Amino acid sequence: MNRVDSRLIFLVYVGIKYAAYTAWCYAGLRWLMQRNSFRAGMGFGFTRLLLGVFFGVGIFIAGGMLHLDVPVHPVLMYFSIYAPVRYVEWTILLLLLRGLNPPPSPSGWWQQQAWILGGIVISHLADLPLILTSSDGTKDFLPVGRFLC
């Protein structure tokens, strides 16, 4: 794949991530906060994208410092690294969504956990374009050498 193709794929990938995060944040605002603001969803989606870059760079640096090789089972490694990190990312985003609102009742807590878990699924699904267009399949992108959060 030439350099232009890889840049285009990366831009499409970032656009898909932003659109997915914006939609999920908007859904979270409506479901959890009874707030109907697509503009706020866009802002929170962008914040989530920045959180992903921050944590993704951290994983990239940590992976380089640990001199990790791509494991025999890269998909297992992908989920074992990224799922917990994404739980932290979506929890931070939930706290930002909630703002100064009081902690939820127990039933509200379950709704928030469901939203966080849905966000993790959204994050993994949004990685598929990059995974599927990778030249060497899963060994080309997992889990060191690129940041995907």
C-alpha positions as CSV (number, residue, x, y, z in Angstrom):
1,M,0.0,0.0,0.0
2,N,1.4,3.4,-0.9
3,R,1.7,6.4,1.4
4,V,-1.3,8.2,0.0
5,D,-3.5,5.1,0.5
6,S,-2.4,4.7,4.1
7,R,-3.0,8.4,4.9
8,L,-6.5,8.1,3.4
9,I,-7.2,5.0,5.3
10,F,-6.1,6.6,8.5
11,L,-8.2,9.7,7.9
12,V,-11.3,7.5,7.2
13,Y,-10.5,5.5,10.3
14,V,-10.3,8.7,12.5
15,G,-13.6,9.9,10.9
16,I,-15.3,6.7,11.6
17,K,-14.1,6.7,15.2
18,Y,-15.2,10.3,15.7
19,A,-18.7,9.6,14.2
20,A,-19.1,6.5,16.3
21,Y,-18.0,8.3,19.5
22,T,-20.2,11.3,18.7
23,A,-23.2,9.0,18.2
24,W,-22.6,7.0,21.4
25,C,-22.0,10.2,23.4
26,Y,-25.2,11.7,22.1
27,A,-27.0,8.5,23.0
28,G,-25.5,8.6,26.5
29,L,-26.6,12.2,26.9
30,R,-30.1,11.3,26.0
31,W,-30.3,8.0,27.9
32,L,-28.4,8.9,31.1
33,M,-28.8,12.7,31.4
34,Q,-32.1,13.3,29.5
35,R,-30.2,15.9,27.5
36,N,-31.0,16.2,23.8
37,S,-28.0,18.0,22.3
38,F,-26.2,16.7,19.3
39,R,-23.7,19.6,19.5
40,A,-22.8,18.4,23.0
41,G,-22.5,14.9,21.7
42,M,-20.0,16.1,19.1
43,G,-18.0,17.8,21.8
44,F,-17.9,14.7,24.0
45,G,-17.1,12.6,20.9
46,F,-14.1,14.8,20.2
47,T,-13.1,14.6,23.9
48,R,-13.3,10.8,23.7
49,L,-11.2,10.8,20.5
50,L,-8.5,12.9,22.4
51,L,-8.7,10.5,25.4
52,G,-8.0,7.7,23.0
53,V,-5.0,9.4,21.5
54,F,-3.6,10.1,25.0
55,F,-4.1,6.6,26.2
56,G,-3.1,5.1,22.9
57,V,0.2,7.0,22.9
58,G,0.8,5.7,26.5
59,I,0.2,2.1,25.3
60,F,2.5,2.7,22.4
61,I,5.3,4.1,24.6
62,A,4.8,1.4,27.3
63,G,4.9,-1.3,24.6
64,G,8.1,0.1,23.2
65,M,9.7,0.4,26.6
66,L,8.8,-3.2,27.4
67,H,10.1,-4.4,24.0
68,L,7.0,-6.4,23.4
69,D,6.8,-8.6,20.3
70,V,3.6,-9.3,18.6
71,P,2.2,-12.3,20.4
72,V,1.2,-15.6,18.9
73,H,-2.4,-14.7,19.6
74,P,-2.6,-11.0,18.8
75,V,-6.4,-10.8,19.0
76,L,-6.3,-12.0,22.6
77,M,-3.5,-9.5,23.4
78,Y,-5.6,-6.8,21.7
79,F,-8.6,-7.4,23.9
80,S,-6.5,-7.9,27.1
81,I,-4.8,-4.6,26.6
82,Y,-7.5,-2.4,25.0
83,A,-10.7,-3.5,26.8
84,P,-9.5,-2.4,30.3
85,V,-8.0,0.8,29.0
86,R,-11.2,1.6,27.2
87,Y,-13.2,0.9,30.3
88,V,-11.1,3.7,32.0
89,E,-11.5,6.0,29.0
90,W,-15.3,5.6,28.9
91,T,-15.6,5.9,32.7
92,I,-13.7,9.2,32.5
93,L,-16.0,10.3,29.7
94,L,-19.1,9.3,31.8
95,L,-17.8,11.5,34.7
96,L,-17.5,14.4,32.2
97,L,-21.0,13.7,30.9
98,R,-22.4,13.6,34.4
99,G,-20.6,16.8,35.4
100,L,-21.8,18.0,38.8
101,N,-24.9,15.8,38.9
102,P,-25.0,13.5,41.9
103,P,-24.0,9.8,41.7
104,P,-26.9,7.7,40.4
105,S,-29.2,5.4,42.2
106,P,-28.3,1.7,42.0
107,S,-30.5,1.3,38.9
108,G,-28.8,4.4,37.3
109,W,-25.4,2.8,38.1
110,W,-26.4,-0.2,36.0
111,Q,-27.4,2.0,33.1
112,Q,-24.1,3.8,33.3
113,Q,-22.2,0.6,33.3
114,A,-24.2,-0.6,30.3
115,W,-23.3,2.7,28.5
116,I,-19.6,2.2,29.3
117,L,-19.6,-1.4,28.1
118,G,-21.5,-0.3,24.9
119,G,-18.8,2.3,24.4
120,I,-16.1,-0.4,24.7
121,V,-17.9,-2.4,22.0
122,I,-18.2,0.7,19.8
123,S,-14.5,1.4,20.2
124,H,-13.6,-2.1,19.1
125,L,-16.0,-2.0,16.2
126,A,-14.6,1.3,15.1
127,D,-11.1,-0.3,14.9
128,L,-12.3,-2.8,12.2
129,P,-11.6,-0.6,9.2
130,L,-7.9,-0.2,10.2
131,I,-7.7,-3.9,11.1
132,L,-9.3,-5.1,7.9
133,T,-7.1,-2.8,5.7
134,S,-3.9,-3.7,7.5
135,S,-1.4,-5.2,5.1
136,D,-0.4,-8.1,7.3
137,G,-3.7,-8.7,9.1
138,T,-3.8,-8.7,12.8
139,K,0.0,-9.0,13.2
140,D,0.5,-5.6,11.5
141,F,-1.4,-3.6,14.1
142,L,-1.5,-5.5,17.3
143,P,-0.8,-4.4,20.0
144,V,2.5,-2.5,19.7
145,G,3.5,-0.1,17.0
146,R,0.1,1.7,16.6
147,F,-2.2,3.3,19.0
148,L,-5.9,2.6,18.6
149,C,-7.7,3.7,21.7
